[in-house]
Each structure stands twice: as structure tokens, then as C-alpha cells.
């Protein structure tokens, strides 16, 4: 049994999912950005959000933007450094009422 499957037993929904999306998002001080993939890390603890994002970035083309949804403050803090390590651009971290949305652009 995978660790993810064990974690899912303790939550109402699977922890850490990703899905291709096509949407435009208005990011403060940046404008309209075209997002091609969303990673739902709500309820996930470190390092799971980082690992899921790494996997999704591997499936994403250069220059494309990924949205990562998080509710773990510790995970949120690590994303700018993670982006730099992966050769991505950390576009923004936006605080919503119940989560943070981190936007990363894959490097060329």
C-alpha cells in the first residue's frame, strides 16, 4: 500500500491531487496569467506538496504556469526557494480566505 493511500484514510478527500486546467488568473501586481495545471495540496504536510509540484513541473512545458493550492504555512514558505532550485520563476503567492495559491512558471 502506498503512503498516499494510508494518508487518504484519515481525510475526507485524497490529499495532494493534480489536474490539467486551462484558466486565466488575475495576479496582483502581475496581471493576467494563463495557468495550465493545478496542484491541490490542501491538507498535505511537507514534503508532499513539494514532491507533487516537482512531478507536475516534469509534465509541464517550458514557460507554462502551475498553480499550487496549500493550507500549510510551512510548505508555503518553502516554495520561493524550491522554485529557484528547480529553475522556475516564483510569480506570486496569493492568500485566499482558506488557503494560499502559489504560482510558478517553468523555466525554459
KELO-626049 format. One record per atom (N, C-alpha, C, CB): residue number from 0; residue in one letter; atom name; y, x, z. Coordinates in steps of 0.05 Angstrom, whole numbers, plus 32768, in hexadecimal, padded with zeros to 4 digits. Glycine has a CB too. Example, Ala and Ser with C-alpha at 12.3 -4.5 7.8 and 13.67 -1.06 7.14 Angstrom:
REM residues 2
     n   res   atom     yy     xx     zz
     0     A      N   7F8E   8108   809C
     0     A     CA   7FA6   80F6   809C
     0     A      C   7FBE   8108   809C
     0     A     CB   7FA7   80E2   80B5
     1     S      N   7FD3   8101   808E
     1     S     CA   7FEB   8111   808F
     1     S      C   8001   8102   809D
     1     S     CB   7FF4   811A   8072
//
This chain:
REM residues 108
     n   res   atom     yy     xx     zz
     0     X      N   7FE9   8011   8000
     0     X     CA   8000   8000   8000
     0     X      C   8019   8012   8000
     0     X     CB   8000   7FED   8019
     1     X      N   802D   800C   7FF0
     1     X     CA   8045   801B   7FEE
     1     X      C   8057   8015   8006
     1     X     CB   8054   8014   7FD4
     2     X      N   8068   8028   800D
     2     X     CA   807A   8025   8023
     2     X      C   808D   800D   801F
     2     X     CB   808B   803F   8028
     3     X      N   8096   800A   8006
     3     X     CA   80A7   7FF4   7FFF
     3     X      C   8099   7FD9   8006
     3     X     CB   80AF   7FF4   7FE1
     4     X      N   8080   7FD7   8000
     4     X     CA   8071   7FBE   8006
     4     X      C   8070   7FB9   8024
     4     X     CB   8055   7FC0   7FFA
     5     X      N   806C   7FCE   8033
     5     X     CA   806C   7FCB   8050
     5     X      C   8087   7FC2   805B
     5     X     CB   8064   7FE5   805E
     6     X      N   809D   7FCE   8050
     6     X     CA   80B8   7FC6   8059
     6     X      C   80BE   7FA9   8051
     6     X     CB   80CC   7FD8   804C
     7     X      N   80B4   7FA1   803A
     7     X     CA   80B9   7F85   8031
     7     X      C   80AD   7F70   8044
     7     X     CB   80AE   7F82   8015
     8     X      N   8099   7F78   8053
     8     X     CA   808C   7F65   8065
     8     X      C   809F   7F5C   807B
     8     X     CB   8073   7F71   8072
     9     X      N   80B4   7F6D   8081
     9     X     CA   80C6   7F67   8097
     9     X      C   80E0   7F5B   808E
     9     X     CB   80CC   7F81   80A6
    10     X      N   80E3   7F54   8075
    10     X     CA   80FB   7F49   806A
    10     X      C   80F5   7F30   805A
    10     X     CB   810A   7F5E   8058
    11     X      N   810A   7F1F   8057
    11     X     CA   8106   7F06   8048
    11     X      C   8105   7F0B   802A
    11     X     CB   811D   7EF4   804E
    12     X      N   810F   7F22   8022
    12     X     CA   810E   7F29   8005
    12     X      C   8107   7F46   8002
    12     X     CB   8129   7F22   7FF8
    13     X      N   80FF   7F4E   7FEB
    13     X     CA   80F9   7F6B   7FE7
    13     X      C   8111   7F7C   7FEC
    13     X     CB   80EF   7F70   7FCB
    14     X      N   810D   7F93   7FF8
    14     X     CA   8122   7FA6   7FFE
    14     X      C   8124   7FB9   7FE7
    14     X     CB   811D   7FB5   8019
    15     X      N   813C   7FBB   7FDC
    15     X     CA   8140   7FCE   7FC6
    15     X      C   8135   7FC6   7FAC
    15     X     CB   8135   7FE9   7FCE
    16     X      N   8144   7FB8   7F9C
    16     X     CA   813C   7FAF   7F82
    16     X      C   8151   7FB8   7F6E
    16     X     CB   8137   7F91   7F81
    17     X      N   814A   7FBA   7F55
    17     X     CA   815D   7FC0   7F40
    17     X      C   8158   7FAF   7F29
    17     X     CB   815C   7FDE   7F39
    18     X      N   816D   7FA9   7F1A
    18     X     CA   816A   7F99   7F02
    18     X      C   817F   7FA0   7EEE
    18     X     CB   816A   7F7B   7F09
    19     X      N   8178   7FA0   7ED4
    19     X     CA   818C   7FA4   7EC0
    19     X      C   819F   7F8C   7EC0
    19     X     CB   817F   7FA7   7EA4
    20     X      N   81B8   7F91   7EBE
    20     X     CA   81CD   7F7C   7EBC
    20     X      C   81E1   7F85   7EA7
    20     X     CB   81DB   7F77   7ED8
    21     X      N   81EF   7F72   7E9D
    21     X     CA   8205   7F78   7E8B
    21     X      C   821C   7F67   7E95
    21     X     CB   81FF   7F72   7E6C
    22     X      N   822F   7F75   7EA3
    22     X     CA   8246   7F66   7EAD
    22     X      C   825E   7F79   7EAE
    22     X     CB   8241   7F5A   7EC9
    23     X      N   8276   7F6D   7EAD
    23     X     CA   828E   7F7C   7EB0
    23     X      C   8299   7F76   7ECC
    23     X     CB   82A3   7F75   7E9A
    24     X      N   82A2   7F8B   7EDA
    24     X     CA   82AB   7F89   7EF5
    24     X      C   82C7   7F95   7EF7
    24     X     CB   8298   7F98   7F09
    25     X      N   82D9   7F87   7F05
    25     X     CA   82F4   7F92   7F0A
    25     X      C   82F3   7FA3   7F24
    25     X     CB   8309   7F7B   7F0D
    26     X      N   82F8   7FBD   7F21
    26     X     CA   82F8   7FCF   7F38
    26     X      C   8315   7FD6   7F3E
    26     X     CB   82E7   7FE8   7F32
    27     X      N   831D   7FD3   7F57
    27     X     CA   8339   7FD9   7F5F
    27     X      C   8340   7FF6   7F57
    27     X     CB   833D   7FD5   7F7D
    28     X      N   8358   7FF9   7F4C
    28     X     CA   8363   8013   7F44
    28     X      C   8354   8020   7F2C
    28     X     CB   8363   8026   7F5B
    29     X      N   8341   8012   7F21
    29     X     CA   8332   801D   7F0A
    29     X      C   8332   800A   7EF2
    29     X     CB   8316   8023   7F13
    30     X      N   8332   7FF0   7EF8
    30     X     CA   8332   7FDC   7EE2
    30     X      C   8316   7FD1   7EDD
    30     X     CB   833D   7FE9   7EC9
    31     X      N   8313   7FC8   7EC5
    31     X     CA   82FA   7FBB   7EBD
    31     X      C   82E5   7FD0   7EB5
    31     X     CB   82FE   7FA7   7EA5
    32     X      N   82CD   7FCD   7EC0
    32     X     CA   82B7   7FE0   7EBB
    32     X      C   829E   7FD0   7EB3
    32     X     CB   82B1   7FF1   7ED5
    33     X      N   8290   7FDA   7E9F
    33     X     CA   8278   7FCD   7E95
    33     X      C   8260   7FD8   7EA4
    33     X     CB   8275   7FD2   7E76
    34     X      N   8252   7FC7   7EB3
    34     X     CA   823B   7FCF   7EC3
    34     X      C   8221   7FC7   7EB4
    34     X     CB   823C   7FC1   7EDF
    35     X      N   820E   7FDA   7EB4
    35     X     CA   81F5   7FD4   7EA5
    35     X      C   81DD   7FD2   7EB7
    35     X     CB   81F0   7FEA   7E91
    36     X      N   81DF   7FD9   7ED1
    36     X     CA   81C8   7FD7   7EE3
    36     X      C   81D2   7FD3   7EFF
    36     X     CB   81B7   7FF1   7EE1
    37     X      N   81C5   7FC1   7F0E
    37     X     CA   81CC   7FBC   7F2A
    37     X      C   81B4   7FC4   7F3B
    37     X     CB   81D4   7F9E   7F2E
    38     X      N   81BA   7FD2   7F51
    38     X     CA   81A5   7FDA   7F64
    38     X      C   81AB   7FCB   7F7E
    38     X     CB   81A5   7FF9   7F68
    39     X      N   8199   7FBA   7F87
    39     X     CA   819D   7FAB   7FA0
    39     X      C   818F   7FBA   7FB6
    39     X     CB   8192   7F8E   7F9D
    40     X      N   819F   7FC7   7FC7
    40     X     CA   8194   7FD6   7FDE
    40     X      C   819B   7FC9   7FF8
    40     X     CB   819E   7FF3   7FDE
    41     X      N   81A0   7FAF   7FF8
    41     X     CA   81A7   7FA0   8010
    41     X      C   818E   7FA1   8023
    41     X     CB   81B0   7F83   800A
    42     X      N   8192   7FA9   803B
    42     X     CA   817D   7FAB   804F
    42     X      C   816E   7FC5   804E
    42     X     CB   816A   7F95   804A
    43     X      N   8174   7FD7   803B
    43     X     CA   8165   7FF0   8038
    43     X      C   8172   8006   8049
    43     X     CB   8164   7FF9   801A
    44     X      N   8162   8017   8054
    44     X     CA   816B   802D   8065
    44     X      C   8168   8047   8054
    44     X     CB   815A   8030   807F
    45     X      N   8178   805B   805C
    45     X     CA   8176   8076   804E
    45     X      C   815A   8081   8052
    45     X     CB   818B   8089   805A
    46     X      N   8150   808D   803D
    46     X     CA   815B   8095   8024
    46     X      C   8155   8082   800D
    46     X     CB   8152   80B1   801D
    47     X      N   814A   806B   8013
    47     X     CA   8142   8058   7FFE
    47     X      C   8158   8051   7FEA
    47     X     CB   8138   803E   800B
    48     X      N   8171   804B   7FF3
    48     X     CA   8186   8045   7FDF
    48     X      C   818B   805C   7FCC
    48     X     CB   81A0   803D   7FED
    49     X      N   818B   8074   7FD6
    49     X     CA   818F   808B   7FC5
    49     X      C   8178   808F   7FB2
    49     X     CB   8193   80A4   7FD7
    50     X      N   8160   808C   7FBB
    50     X     CA   8149   808F   7FA9
    50     X      C   8148   807A   7F94
    50     X     CB   812F   808E   7FBA
    51     X      N   814E   8061   7F9B
    51     X     CA   814E   804B   7F86
    51     X      C   8164   8051   7F72
    51     X     CB   8153   8030   7F94
    52     X      N   817B   805A   7F7B
    52     X     CA   8191   8060   7F69
    52     X      C   818A   8077   7F56
    52     X     CB   81AB   8066   7F78
    53     X      N   817E   808B   7F61
    53     X     CA   8174   80A1   7F51
    53     X      C   8161   8098   7F3B
    53     X     CB   8166   80B7   7F62
    54     X      N   814F   8086   7F42
    54     X     CA   813C   807B   7F2E
    54     X      C   814B   806B   7F18
    54     X     CB   8128   8069   7F3C
    55     X      N   815E   805B   7F20
    55     X     CA   816D   804A   7F0D
    55     X      C   817E   805C   7EFB
    55     X     CB   817E   8036   7F1B
    56     X      N   818A   8071   7F06
    56     X     CA   819A   8083   7EF5
    56     X      C   8189   8091   7EE1
    56     X     CB   81A9   8097   7F07
    57     X      N   8170   8096   7EE7
    57     X     CA   815E   80A2   7ED4
    57     X      C   8157   808F   7EBC
    57     X     CB   8144   80A9   7EE1
    58     X      N   815B   8075   7EC0
    58     X     CA   8156   8061   7EAB
    58     X      C   8170   8059   7E9D
    58     X     CB   8148   8049   7EB7
    59     X      N   8186   8065   7EA5
    59     X     CA   81A0   805D   7E9A
    59     X      C   81AB   8072   7E87
    59     X     CB   81B4   8058   7EB2
    60     X      N   81B9   806A   7E73
    60     X     CA   81C3   807D   7E60
    60     X      C   81DD   808A   7E69
    60     X     CB   81C9   806F   7E46
    61     X      N   81E4   80A1   7E5D
    61     X     CA   81FC   80AF   7E64
    61     X      C   8215   809E   7E61
    61     X     CB   81FF   80C9   7E53
    62     X      N   8227   809F   7E74
    62     X     CA   823F   8090   7E73
    62     X      C   823D   8074   7E7D
    62     X     CB   8249   8090   7E58
    63     X      N   8225   806A   7E83
    63     X     CA   8222   804F   7E8C
    63     X      C   8227   804D   7EAA
    63     X     CB   8205   8044   7E85
    64     X      N   822E   8035   7EB3
    64     X     CA   8236   8030   7ECF
    64     X      C   8220   8020   7EDD
    64     X     CB   8251   8022   7ED0
    65     X      N   821A   8029   7EF5
    65     X     CA   8207   801C   7F07
    65     X      C   8215   8011   7F1F
    65     X     CB   81EF   802F   7F0E
    66     X      N   820E   7FF9   7F28
    66     X     CA   8219   7FED   7F40
    66     X      C   8203   7FEE   7F56
    66     X     CB   8224   7FD0   7F3C
    67     X      N   820A   7FF8   7F6D
    67     X     CA   81F7   7FF9   7F84
    67     X      C   8202   7FE9   7F9A
    67     X     CB   81F2   8017   7F8D
    68     X      N   81F3   7FD5   7FA3
    68     X     CA   81FC   7FC3   7FB9
    68     X      C   81EE   7FCC   7FD3
    68     X     CB   81F5   7FA5   7FB3
    69     X      N   81FE   7FD2   7FE8
    69     X     CA   81F4   7FDD   8001
    69     X      C   8200   7FCE   8019
    69     X     CB   81FA   7FFB   8003
    70     X      N   81F1   7FCD   802F
    70     X     CA   81FC   7FC2   8048
    70     X      C   81F7   7FD6   805F
    70     X     CB   81EF   7FA7   804F
    71     X      N   81EF   7FEF   8058
    71     X     CA   81EB   8004   806B
    71     X      C   8201   8018   806A
    71     X     CB   81CF   8011   8067
    72     X      N   8213   8019   807E
    72     X     CA   822A   802B   807D
    72     X      C   8223   8048   8078
    72     X     CB   823A   8029   8096
    73     X      N   820D   8051   8084
    73     X     CA   8205   806D   8081
    73     X      C   81FD   8073   8064
    73     X     CB   81ED   8073   8093
    74     X      N   81F0   8060   8057
    74     X     CA   81E9   8064   803B
    74     X      C   8202   8065   8029
    74     X     CB   81D6   804E   8031
    75     X      N   8215   8054   802F
    75     X     CA   822E   8053   8020
    75     X      C   823C   806D   8020
    75     X     CB   8240   803C   802A
    76     X      N   823D   8079   8038
    76     X     CA   824C   8093   803B
    76     X      C   8241   80A9   802A
    76     X     CB   824B   809B   8058
    77     X      N   8227   80A8   8024
    77     X     CA   821A   80BE   8015
    77     X      C   821D   80BC   7FF7
    77     X     CB   81FE   80BE   801C
    78     X      N   8226   80A6   7FEC
    78     X     CA   8226   80A2   7FCF
    78     X      C   8239   80B4   7FC0
    78     X     CB   822C   8086   7FC9
    79     X      N   8251   80BA   7FC9
    79     X     CA   8262   80CC   7FBA
    79     X      C   8256   80E8   7FB7
    79     X     CB   827D   80CF   7FC8
    80     X      N   824A   80F2   7FCC
    80     X     CA   823C   810D   7FCA
    80     X      C   8224   810B   7FB9
    80     X     CB   8235   8117   7FE6
    81     X      N   8215   80F5   7FBA
    81     X     CA   81FD   80F1   7FA9
    81     X      C   8206   80F1   7F8C
    81     X     CB   81EF   80D7   7FB0
    82     X      N   821B   80E3   7F86
    82     X     CA   8224   80E2   7F6A
    82     X      C   822B   80FD   7F60
    82     X     CB   823D   80CF   7F68
    83     X      N   8238   810D   7F70
    83     X     CA   8240   8128   7F67
    83     X      C   8227   8139   7F63
    83     X     CB   8252   8136   7F7D
    84     X      N   8213   8137   7F74
    84     X     CA   81FA   8146   7F72
    84     X      C   81EB   813E   7F58
    84     X     CB   81E9   8141   7F8A
    85     X      N   81EC   8124   7F51
    85     X     CA   81DE   811B   7F3A
    85     X      C   81EE   811D   7F20
    85     X     CB   81D6   80FE   7F3E
    86     X      N   8206   8128   7F21
    86     X     CA   8216   812A   7F09
    86     X      C   8222   8110   7F00
    86     X     CB   8206   8136   7EF3
    87     X      N   8225   80FE   7F13
    87     X     CA   8232   80E4   7F0D
    87     X      C   824E   80E4   7F18
    87     X     CB   8221   80CD   7F1A
    88     X      N   825D   80CF   7F0F
    88     X     CA   8277   80CB   7F1A
    88     X      C   8277   80B3   7F2D
    88     X     CB   828C   80C6   7F03
    89     X      N   8280   80B7   7F45
    89     X     CA   8283   80A1   7F58
    89     X      C   829D   8093   7F51
    89     X     CB   8283   80AB   7F77
    90     X      N   829B   807C   7F45
    90     X     CA   82B3   806D   7F3C
    90     X      C   82C1   8060   7F53
    90     X     CB   82AB   8058   7F27
    91     X      N   82B2   8052   7F65
    91     X     CA   82BE   8044   7F7B
    91     X      C   82A9   8039   7F8E
    91     X     CB   82D0   802D   7F70
    92     X      N   82B2   8035   7FA6
    92     X     CA   82A3   8026   7FBA
    92     X      C   82B4   800E   7FC2
    92     X     CB   829A   8037   7FD3
    93     X      N   82AA   7FF6   7FBE
    93     X     CA   82B9   7FDE   7FC3
    93     X      C   82AC   7FCF   7FDA
    93     X     CB   82BB   7FCC   7FA9
    94     X      N   82BC   7FC7   7FEE
    94     X     CA   82B1   7FB8   8005
    94     X      C   82B4   7F9A   7FFF
    94     X     CB   82C1   7FC0   801F
    95     X      N   829D   7F8C   7FFF
    95     X     CA   829C   7F6F   7FFE
    95     X      C   8299   7F65   801A
    95     X     CB   8285   7F65   7FEB
    96     X      N   8298   7F4A   801D
    96     X     CA   8295   7F3E   8038
    96     X      C   827B   7F46   8046
    96     X     CB   8296   7F20   8035
    97     X      N   8266   7F49   8036
    97     X     CA   824C   7F4E   8043
    97     X      C   823E   7F68   8039
    97     X     CB   823A   7F37   803E
    98     X      N   824B   7F77   8028
    98     X     CA   823E   7F90   801E
    98     X      C   8253   7FA2   8011
    98     X     CB   8228   7F89   800A
    99     X      N   824A   7FB9   800A
    99     X     CA   825A   7FCC   7FFA
    99     X      C   824E   7FCC   7FDE
    99     X     CB   825B   7FE9   8006
   100     X      N   825F   7FD1   7FCA
   100     X     CA   8256   7FD4   7FAE
   100     X      C   8260   7FF0   7FA5
   100     X     CB   8261   7FBD   7F9B
   101     X      N   824D   8001   7F9E
   101     X     CA   8253   801C   7F96
   101     X      C   824F   801D   7F78
   101     X     CB   8241   8032   7FA5
   102     X      N   8262   8028   7F69
   102     X     CA   8261   802A   7F4C
   102     X      C   825F   8047   7F44
   102     X     CB   8279   801D   7F3F
   103     X      N   824A   804E   7F35
   103     X     CA   8245   8069   7F2B
   103     X      C   8243   8069   7F0D
   103     X     CB   822B   8075   7F38
   104     X      N   8250   807D   7F01
   104     X     CA   824D   8081   7EE4
   104     X      C   823C   8099   7EDF
   104     X     CB   8269   8084   7ED6
   105     X      N   8226   8095   7ED0
   105     X     CA   8214   80AC   7ECA
   105     X      C   8222   80C0   7EB9
   105     X     CB   81FA   80A1   7EBC
   106     X      N   821D   80DA   7EC0
   106     X     CA   822A   80F0   7EB1
   106     X      C   821F   80F2   7E95
   106     X     CB   8225   8109   7EBF
   107     X      N   822D   8100   7E84
   107     X     CA   8225   8104   7E68
   107     X      C   8211   811A   7E64
   107     X     CB   823D   8109   7E57
//
